[in-house]
Amino acid sequence: MAPTVPLAVLALVALVVLVAPGLGVAPGCDYPAQRWCSSRDVAAACQVEGRCPSLPRPAAAPVQLSLYYESLCPACREFLVLKLFSTWLLLPDQMLNITLVPYGNAQERNVSGKLDFECQHGPEECLGNMIEACLMHEAKNFSTYFPVIFCLESGSSVTKNLEACLQIYAPELDSGRIAACVQGDTGVALMHRNAQLTQALDPPHQYVPWITINGKHTDKLQAQAEVSLLGLVCHLYQGEKPEVCGGSKAPKIPSGCRR
């Protein structure tokens, strides 16, 4: 009676036949069969990626969202506070990468060789834009400054609550350094940069909040972001999705601040 061949051996032989007919080795594969599923690189070299279910999935790129806004625009504040911040809290870091550009419908002017800014909602908005730009510059880390900006935008005054918001969300930051930035050349340079970023938008922005997703703006993407930002990010993300991506639609927000 012939000896029984273990099923594992039969499966391995079948795999060899499928990968390299005639019991040859797949081109570029210098590994023994028992190592073919040991890593993604080895599986790729041996052309067996589809037969290695235990391999970790490659990391997916985060969804890139840029928000062009102004600090006192009611629709901007509502989107940032109710949609963007809550979505950021719900999703893991690797799913969503956010860029904030406070400038909006402002106008940059050169007055006697010095840059000056005129904002849609007046001088206080220009100050709010610059405070948030300087806050981002000093904090560097998004997870540090975004809660402070949320605090400013959701509070009674964007321009007067910095100290209180820092005490709650980022006590390690020096309000004096932020004030020096606002009052000095650094703040002006930051606003000039935000002006350039806003003016370089293609298509040009027509209102704020103006949202780009993965570098693109369309009416459809804007509408989807305003209706259900969480659902949009979950739909676009190509990696493994968390349970929160079951999704729920948010109510529509008011129309933006047009130019």
Disulfide bonds with the S-S distance in Angstrom:
Cys29-Cys46 1.90
Cys37-Cys52 1.99
Cys73-Cys257 2.41
Cys119-Cys126 2.02
Cys134-Cys181 2.07
Cys151-Cys165 2.07
Cys234-Cys245 2.00
